[in-house]
Amino acid sequence: MGTSVTTPTPLKEGSTFEPKITAFVCNWCTYAGADLTGTSRIRYQPNVRVIRFPCTGRIDFMLILKAFAHGSDGVIVSGCHPNDCHYTTGNYLARRRWIVFRDVLEFTGIDLRRLTFAWVSAAEGAKWAELVDEVTDRVRALGPYREYQALASAGIE
Amino acid sequence: MDELQEKAKQLLEAGTVQVVIGHAAGRGGRRPVFVRSPAQAGKLVHDDGCWQNLATYLGKPEVRKLGRAAVVASPPVLRAMVQLGAERQLGNDEVMALAVVTGGPVRTLATLAAIEGHLASLPDEPPAADRTELGRLAAMTVPERRAFWAEQLDRCVRCYACRASCPMCYCERCTMECNRPQWVPVASHALGNLEYHIVRAMHLAGRCVQCGTCGKSCPLGIPVHLLTLFAERSVQQHFGQGGKASGKPVFAMSTFRPEDSETFIR
């Protein structure tokens, strides 16, 4: 991801848990924004794995569940600001879906502190670094998402 | 012969419809019946024991083959018919409804437009018992709700009765049968069960007609209808009835308004 040449931030002293954060980002804004973070030589924590999508409208809510099931401790979903979508309406449709999806997740008892939505434009390299740092710190404090990961191995000895 | 049976008989005799879909007495409760001749109209009953959403049958090829249908329709069945029309699954005058309310008069509604007009005068909300239960769950903390659903969904055997009984689950190929990639594990398993029920709620958000048939169909007695009722309520609270993109019923998740508001996107 990106073209960052900065050395990764070292592990915090005394901490052994490093969260895995999966970021679903759109090609046109946030991916380019994250690229800018790198070319601007801005440091941020290396816990994030970025997955590029054509548009936030393509980010099926199932993918977010899959990320948790496969061991992500936190998920970031980010794309173009409203009115900036490359495909005009993809982010508006995505926003509507996220509004309901968050409600449904909370209703089924899933910890929303592990799921972060953001708008990061191609010019907001600094915001991307801030976002990743903030989410990584929060999820590190929460610890591994064992409640969800345990579901995947439930009943398997 | 009561009013319902009389009206069904007249429709069949006149050839206006070829089949009347309703409920009849069965062993241990009511069962669906497809009345195809006037002589059989006496089988039809309607009371509080008739809980199945009969609109589920309307799109099925084997039912369409019988000819034009009239459905004995309680308010949720009427809502399902209107929503199916909005989703281009039913034509305006393709089916008729014999609108019933327990203890009330039977009204013959020949078009979806007429059904929509009739529905405007009826309240659209889930039964009081379900509202109470939704309130009880809403008052819980997130870990309490996780424990509640873990216990409930642990019993799910993935028979898909909830899907089969739902008038809005009409896709010929469901995500659940999609195995390249395998989106949701098919076995009765903690992860797959949770994912299946979340997907079901999301796919019905903004389309659920609040009949509660999915929950009543569950052979394990899991209150799965609370998930779809909750998703539907979430849509209504955030976007208004049916998404409110226009005066017409739409699928709220396939449309938007620029002014849709939230507070969680950073």
Boltz contact constraints between the chains, C-beta under 6 A:
constraints:
  - contact:
      token1: [A, 61]
      token2: [B, 202]
      max_distance: 6.0
  - contact:
      token1: [A, 62]
      token2: [B, 183]
      max_distance: 6.0
  - contact:
      token1: [A, 65]
      token2: [B, 195]
      max_distance: 6.0
  - contact:
      token1: [A, 69]
      token2: [B, 191]
      max_distance: 6.0
  - contact:
      token1: [A, 92]
      token2: [B, 256]
      max_distance: 6.0
  - contact:
      token1: [A, 93]
      token2: [B, 256]
      max_distance: 6.0
  - contact:
      token1: [A, 96]
      token2: [B, 256]
      max_distance: 6.0
  - contact:
      token1: [A, 96]
      token2: [B, 260]
      max_distance: 6.0
  - contact:
      token1: [A, 99]
      token2: [B, 238]
      max_distance: 6.0
  - contact:
      token1: [A, 99]
      token2: [B, 262]
      max_distance: 6.0
  - contact:
      token1: [A, 100]
      token2: [B, 205]
      max_distance: 6.0
  - contact:
      token1: [A, 100]
      token2: [B, 234]
      max_distance: 6.0
  - contact:
      token1: [A, 100]
      token2: [B, 235]
      max_distance: 6.0
  - contact:
      token1: [A, 103]
      token2: [B, 234]
      max_distance: 6.0
  - contact:
      token1: [A, 104]
      token2: [B, 201]
      max_distance: 6.0
  - contact:
      token1: [A, 104]
      token2: [B, 231]
      max_distance: 6.0
  - contact:
      token1: [A, 107]
      token2: [B, 230]
      max_distance: 6.0
  - contact:
      token1: [A, 108]
      token2: [B, 149]
      max_distance: 6.0
  - contact:
      token1: [A, 108]
      token2: [B, 198]
      max_distance: 6.0
  - contact:
      token1: [A, 109]
      token2: [B, 142]
      max_distance: 6.0
  - contact:
      token1: [A, 109]
      token2: [B, 145]
      max_distance: 6.0
  - contact:
      token1: [A, 109]
      token2: [B, 146]
      max_distance: 6.0
  - contact:
      token1: [A, 109]
      token2: [B, 149]
      max_distance: 6.0
  - contact:
      token1: [A, 117]
      token2: [B, 265]
      max_distance: 6.0
  - contact:
      token1: [A, 118]
      token2: [B, 266]
      max_distance: 6.0
  - contact:
      token1: [A, 151]
      token2: [B, 190]
      max_distance: 6.0
  - contact:
      token1: [A, 151]
      token2: [B, 191]
      max_distance: 6.0
  - contact:
      token1: [A, 152]
      token2: [B, 191]
      max_distance: 6.0
  - contact:
      token1: [A, 154]
      token2: [B, 190]
      max_distance: 6.0
